[in-house]
């Protein structure tokens, strides 16, 4: 849906489309992040190390999630984006339910790969659908509303997963959320119409064509590397923070879920919406702002995170975490909008998938595993406090993210394609 279709779709229907995409993305992150709050009971029952738990949260998921995203995005660009999203939701929800039946590390690893295979086809086509339905001046805000699925899904994962695991068992948590996603899949397909794309190419778009355009743009590499550093830290901290709260702050499973749920809902939602508003407001005057706003947010937020992790008070840590939790989500609306404008409109899903390939292979693939492996390495010296110092070390990647984003600003002015 380009300009013509944006005019024919009313505001009410665009809101419904955005709400349905948000619901699917919420389940995307709910199914993805629920493993973090359930790490304790899973580790105890299956006899896993921190490194193995980190692999389940990162490498197992990211292995095919990142690589399959590009061919699925190409399929979506060539055929139906809404059908690809629907099928992806059904696949990842089914494998999430199967995680509740795993009896070993190997089985859980394979089922998490399946979750990643399904989710590979959900995000990039959704970015493109949002851009198809919303005009340029509203895209950062629309993509920010869509990106609320990250804090909402993550909060739902820790709250719902923690409650079910403590009142019933961890296996039930996986089965419940997986079956819920299977119910939503046909509702999504019946509700969201495929955007009309008069500029859609009849032939498949070669990967080389999309990558060739992106590879020649300095802004793409700086945005992708900045986002990857941010995600390495963000996914690593998000996965291990429940365990830190239980090991170092003395909270039980339910308490850790409530702490993180409140933090994500308050800080995460505010940060995502703030980023979208700033992106549209400042980016309309200067394209560089789409990169500079996230850069400033990372640099300001990182020290507050460190102080909170090193504190001994649950209440003090929560107050300190609120501000940086918001700031590290600011990047979503501005950067995702910028990536959409580095290529012609009919290549948007493929461009997003290429961006996500770099972001997720580094961030999602290494984040939770590297923190877990570092925690194992530091355990002989720091005992049960090893995880605290592993998280502090990982937070340094937010400074790198800020540096890459700061450098991307001027290049973005030159590389931007208006459409």
GIRA-V843653 format. One line per field, one symbol per residue. psi: psi as a letter, one per 40 degrees, with the letter a starting at -180 (. if undefined). burial: 1 if it has 24 or more other C-alpha atoms within 12 Angstrom, else 0. Layout:
# GIRA-V843653
psi=???
burial=???
This chain:
# GIRA-V843653
psi=haddddddhiddddddddddddddddddddddeddddedddddddefiiddddddddcdddedddddeddddddddddbhdddddddddddddddddddeeheiddddddddddddddededdddddddddddhideeddddddddeedddddddddddddddddddciddddddddddddddddddddddhihhhgeehidiihidddddddddehddddddddddddddddddddddeddddddddeeiadddddddddddddddddddddddddddddddddhdddddddddddddddddddddddeiehddddddddddddddeedddddddddddeeiideeddddddddddddddddddecddddddddddedddebeedddddddddededddddddddddddddddehhh.
burial=11001100100001001111111111111111111111111110010111111111111111111111111111111111111111111111111111111100100111111111111111111111111111111111111111111111111111111111110011111111111111011011100111111001000010100110110011111111111111111111111111111101100111111111111111111111111111111011001111111111111111111111111001001111111111111111111111111111111111111111111111111111111111110000000111111111111111111111111111111011001
